[in-house]
Amino acid sequence: MAASTFNLNAPRGLLYDAIMNEIRSWADLPRRVFTQAHYAGKSVEEIAAQSGYGAREVSQILETHERKLRKSLRTFRIR
């Protein structure tokens, strides 16, 4: 997602809270996959090796939950 697609005039605290609430609502595995990829900078292969799941499954979890997050944040998008 490009930064320019978001309403940067919205209070950042509200955006942060929305992101955290969405991520907290996920089951443990998707939450760990997402946070390791986006906050720890780990590759799909690294996450797969650490989690015991295949890279394809990790990639699918990541893609699915990135879509869920984007959908949950649509109220912050500029129309």
ABEGO torsion letter per residue (X at the ends): XBAAABBAABBAAAAAAAAAAAAAABBAAAAAAAAAAAAAGBBAAAAAAAAGBBAAAAAAAAAAAAAAAAAAAAAABBX
